[in-house]
Amino acid sequence: MGEGRGSTLVHLLVVILSLVAFGFAIAAERRRSIGMIHKVENSNATYCVYSSDVATGYAPGGNRAWTIIYFVSSWVTFLVAEACLVAGAKKNAVHTKYRDMIYAQNLSCEALRKGIFIAGAVFIVATMILNVYFYMYVTKATTQAAHKTKRSSSTVGMTGS
């Protein structure tokens, strides 16, 4: 890798996540709520009535917030588990190589620290539990958003009206 270049994977990830965020922003703008002023009969009072639209479902409410938290947490625990397992396997492979030393006076038989693979296993189980909770909350969040957007007359928000 060239000096001052950075990781290609990080650059790619940033571009992809930015494009996804851009898409959500455009979708929310196209489907934003519209407010109308209504007058109370027999009074001078007025109030606003807003249409509920698909963009309302994009807001991070209770279930959506938990979905995001579980999603990020599961990826973090997955990366930690992978780091433990890969680092342990690499270090273990170094120790099993044949040492070609005839005069080995200071020969050391270092061993892999106990618990590296157990730590990886614990993080794998944590990832599994977080993924189960993520799935439960994403199901709740998507069914709530579907119930919020049901209308008597279905329209497609492509006209900008």
N, C-alpha and C positions, 0 to 999 in steps of 0.2 A: 504494500500500500504506500502511496506517495506521501511525502511529508505535508502535513496540513490538510489532508484530503478528508479524513473521516470515513466512517463505515458506510458502505453502499447500502447495506441492509437498513441502517438507521435512516438514511436519506429516503429510501423507498417507503419505509413505514410512515415517515412524516408526510410524504406526498399523498399516500393512500388515505391516511386519516384526515388530512386536510380536505381532500376531495369528497370524502364521505360527509364531513361537517358542512362543506359548501352545499352539497346536495340536500341535506336536511334543512339548511337555512333557506334555500330556494323553495323547497316543498312547503315549509311553514309559511313563507311569505305568500305563496300562491293560494294557500288555504286558510289565511288568517280570518279571525272573526270580524264581523261587521256590526256596528252599533247603530240603533235607530232610536230616535226620541219618541216617546209615547206620552201623551197627555192624560192625566187622570180626569175622568168625567166628574162634573160638578165641582171642579177645583182648578186653580191655576198651576197646580203642581205638575211637574214632568219628571220622567225617569228614563233611563236608558235600558234598552233590551239588546243583549248581544246574542248573535247566533253562535251556537257551539259548532265547531268544525273539527276536522281531522288534526289541525295544528294543536288543538287543546291536548290531544293524546301524546304529543311530543314532549310536553313539559314533564320534568322529573318529579312526579308525585311520589306517594309512599312506596308503592310496589315498584315503580320504575327506579327510584333511588336505590332500593335494596338490590334490584337486578344489576345495576351498575356496580354497586359495592361488591357483590358476590362474583361478578364477572372479573373485575380487576383483581380481587383477592385470589381467585382460583388460578389466574395466570401467574401471579407472583409466587404462589406456593408451587406451581408446576415448575417455574424456572429455578427455584431454590432446590427442588427435588432433583431436577436434571443436573444442576451444578454439582450436587453432592455425589450423584451416581457417576457422572462422567469424570469428575476429579478423582474419585475413589478408584475407578477402573483404570485411569491413566497411571495413577501412583502405584497401583497394584501391579500393572503390567511392567513398570520399570523395575520392580523388585524381582520379578520372575525371569528377567533376562539372565543369560549365562554370563558370569564374570570371568573374563579371560586374564586372570592375574596370577602369575607364578609366585611372586614375592609379595604376598598380601599380609603384611604385618599388622596394619591397622584396618583390617577388614571389619566392616560393621554390617550387621544384618538388621537394618531398619525395617520396621513393619508399619503397615498402614495403621493409622490411629483407629482404635476400636470405636465403633459407633457411627462411622461415616455412612455405611450402607443402611444402617438402622435409621439414621436421620433422613436419608432419602426415602425410605419406606414410609416413615411417619408423614413426610410432606406429600407423598403420593396419596395416602389415605385422606389427609386434609384437603387435597385438591378434589378428590372424589366427593367428599361431603359438601364442599363449596359448590361443586358443579350440580349436585342434586338440588341444593337450595336455589342456585341460579335458575335452574330449569323450572322449579316451582314458581318462583317470582316472575319469571318472564312469561309464563303461562297466564298468571293472574293479571299482569300488566297488559298483555295483548288482548285478553278477553274484556278487560275494563275499557280499553280504548275502543274496542269494537262496539260495546254497548253504548258508549258516549256518543258515537258518531251516527247511530241509526236515526234516520229521519223518515217522515212519511213520504217525501218525494226525494228520490236519490238524484243527485246531480254530480257532474264531473267538473272540478274546478279548473278548467283549462281556458276559460274566456276572460278571466281577470275582472269579472264583475263583482 
